[in-house]
Amino acid sequence: MESAFAVLAEPNRRAILSMLSSAELSVGELMDQLQMPQPSVSKHLKVLREGGFVEARVEAQRRVYRLNPEPLQEIDEWLEPFRRYWSKHVDALEQHLERMEKRSSSKAKGKKKR
């Protein structure tokens, strides 16, 4: 699991994964979107490929990359107990904000009556 987090720690690799989550892209397309030189994009793709996050296929003269969701599912499973912890806190924050909103609207109504 540590190696997966090391792979994802780099912002450009996360950006590549985000782009590949919606479409298969070639190195050239990734270069254009990231505004990075080919050697840098290829280096990041190599790390992602070795980590199992992306897969490549040859299409004519180019390689087309796509997301492999399996390693992300493993991370998602690892995060589950933490998600439950934060979910409680987010729910409590939501309730607090709703109470504040109700107080604000009732104060505003009180000022209009005067």
C-alpha positions, 0 to 999 in steps of 0.5 A: 500500500505504501508504494501506491501512496508514493505513486499518488503523492506526485501532483502530475501523476494525480492529474494524469489519472484524473484525465484518464478517468474520463477518456483514453489519451495518448502521450501527445494529448497528455502533453498538451493538457499538462503543458509538459514535455514528452520525457516528463509525461513518459516518466510519470506514465512509466511510474503509473504503469509500474504501479498498475494504475494505467495500461497502454495499448499500441494504436498505429504509431502511438501508445494510448493510455487508460486508467486501471481502477483496481489499485484505486479500489484497494486504496478506497477499501483502505480509506473506508474506516477513515471515511466513516470517521469524517462522515460523522464530522461532516454530518455534524457540520451540516446540522450546525450550518442548518441551525445557523441558517434557521437562526439567521432567517428568523432574526431577519423576519423579526427585523422586518416586523418592526 
